[in-house]
Amino acid sequence: MMSGHGIHTHTGDAVNTFVPLDKLEKMDRDELKDFYEIWLTTSETWPQDPERSERECLWRADRELTQDVEIDEAYFQNLPRLWLVVDDLNDLDAVGGIENKLGKHFQELDVKGEFRPLEKPDVPSDDKNTDLRS
């Protein structure tokens, strides 16, 4: 295996993979479908610092949740994410191009999900605003 190619994660964090945009082309499509979320970011450091880096969730896969898995927020935190490093989140040509390519990939692989999903609330609950954390 040649070094310098392949995927690298920063800070030994197994769930966050950072890839420069041009490397996306070289990724295996099967590799792509393993990611729960694909984010665009302007920074290649983890953890992402909202003060300094812009980021946006581009894609979130629909996860079929089975009854035998205890689902809590930690479960979603530990699903693998792909971070695509871009120069500018507002570069509509670049971002649109990524979206089109990924859309085709996922359609061919029959992966369900959505582009630009809403941010997930931290704690799903049916109650109206009974957040007891202080």
VMD Tcl script that draws the C-alpha trace (Angstrom):
set ca {
  {0.00 0.00 0.00}
  {1.35 3.39 -0.93}
  {1.61 5.89 1.84}
  {0.24 9.34 1.36}
  {-2.98 8.08 -0.19}
  {-5.80 6.54 1.73}
  {-7.82 8.07 4.43}
  {-6.39 9.71 7.48}
  {-8.09 10.51 10.71}
  {-6.79 13.23 12.96}
  {-6.12 12.87 16.66}
  {-6.74 9.14 16.54}
  {-10.47 9.68 16.49}
  {-11.95 6.66 14.80}
  {-15.26 8.23 13.89}
  {-14.04 11.35 12.12}
  {-12.31 11.08 8.76}
  {-10.99 14.22 7.09}
  {-10.53 14.23 3.34}
  {-9.48 17.06 1.04}
  {-12.05 17.56 -1.66}
  {-9.86 16.16 -4.43}
  {-9.47 12.89 -2.54}
  {-13.22 12.33 -2.61}
  {-12.84 11.27 -6.24}
  {-10.47 8.51 -5.22}
  {-12.62 7.10 -2.45}
  {-14.32 3.80 -2.99}
  {-18.06 4.15 -3.25}
  {-18.52 1.32 -0.80}
  {-16.36 3.28 1.60}
  {-18.68 6.26 1.25}
  {-21.77 4.34 2.16}
  {-20.33 3.43 5.56}
  {-20.46 7.03 6.72}
  {-23.46 8.13 8.73}
  {-22.90 11.80 7.98}
  {-20.87 13.77 5.46}
  {-19.89 17.26 6.54}
  {-18.31 20.18 4.77}
  {-15.75 22.04 6.82}
  {-13.14 24.73 6.33}
  {-10.81 23.28 8.96}
  {-8.94 20.02 9.13}
  {-8.59 19.84 12.87}
  {-10.60 17.90 15.37}
  {-12.51 18.73 17.40}
  {-14.13 21.24 15.14}
  {-13.98 24.67 16.65}
  {-17.15 26.59 15.79}
  {-15.33 29.85 16.56}
  {-12.82 29.36 13.79}
  {-14.16 26.84 11.35}
  {-17.31 26.87 9.33}
  {-19.08 23.58 8.97}
  {-22.28 22.25 7.54}
  {-23.84 18.83 7.44}
  {-24.19 17.95 3.77}
  {-25.65 14.46 4.05}
  {-27.11 12.20 6.71}
  {-27.93 8.58 6.06}
  {-31.16 7.11 7.32}
  {-30.21 4.54 9.88}
  {-32.55 1.64 10.34}
  {-32.72 1.30 14.08}
  {-33.30 -2.18 15.34}
  {-35.01 -2.92 18.60}
  {-32.07 -4.77 20.11}
  {-29.75 -1.80 19.95}
  {-30.05 0.61 22.81}
  {-30.10 3.95 21.09}
  {-28.96 7.03 22.86}
  {-27.16 10.15 21.78}
  {-23.81 8.43 22.28}
  {-24.77 5.89 19.66}
  {-25.11 8.63 17.05}
  {-21.98 10.39 18.28}
  {-20.02 7.23 17.55}
  {-21.20 6.70 13.99}
  {-18.52 7.44 11.40}
  {-18.45 10.87 9.80}
  {-16.66 12.03 6.72}
  {-15.41 15.63 6.75}
  {-14.75 17.15 3.35}
  {-12.33 20.00 3.62}
  {-13.35 22.91 1.37}
  {-11.98 26.42 0.99}
  {-15.35 28.08 1.19}
  {-18.72 26.66 2.25}
  {-20.38 29.29 0.09}
  {-18.68 28.16 -3.10}
  {-21.87 26.94 -4.68}
  {-20.16 25.40 -7.72}
  {-17.88 23.22 -5.63}
  {-20.53 22.31 -3.09}
  {-23.16 21.66 -5.76}
  {-20.71 19.42 -7.59}
  {-20.12 17.35 -4.47}
  {-23.82 17.08 -3.85}
  {-24.47 15.84 -7.40}
  {-21.71 13.23 -7.25}
  {-22.75 11.94 -3.86}
  {-26.39 11.91 -4.90}
  {-25.55 9.66 -7.87}
  {-23.38 7.37 -5.74}
  {-26.00 6.91 -3.08}
  {-28.76 6.39 -5.61}
  {-26.77 3.64 -7.33}
  {-25.92 2.05 -3.98}
  {-29.52 2.42 -2.85}
  {-28.48 4.32 0.27}
  {-31.29 6.33 1.81}
  {-30.68 9.65 3.49}
  {-31.05 13.35 3.01}
  {-28.98 16.28 1.88}
  {-28.68 19.26 4.20}
  {-30.59 17.66 7.05}
  {-31.72 19.79 9.94}
  {-29.43 19.81 12.94}
  {-30.53 17.08 15.29}
  {-31.68 18.25 18.70}
  {-29.46 16.83 21.41}
  {-32.20 14.97 23.19}
  {-35.26 13.81 21.31}
  {-38.28 14.18 23.54}
  {-42.00 14.58 23.13}
  {-42.29 17.03 26.00}
  {-42.40 20.70 25.28}
  {-39.11 22.26 26.34}
  {-38.51 20.33 29.52}
  {-34.77 20.48 29.34}
  {-33.56 19.78 32.84}
  {-29.87 20.18 32.15}
  {-28.39 23.23 33.79}
}
mol new
graphics top color blue
foreach p $ca { graphics top sphere $p radius 0.5 }
foreach p [lrange $ca 0 end-1] q [lrange $ca 1 end] { graphics top cylinder $p $q radius 0.2 }
display resetview
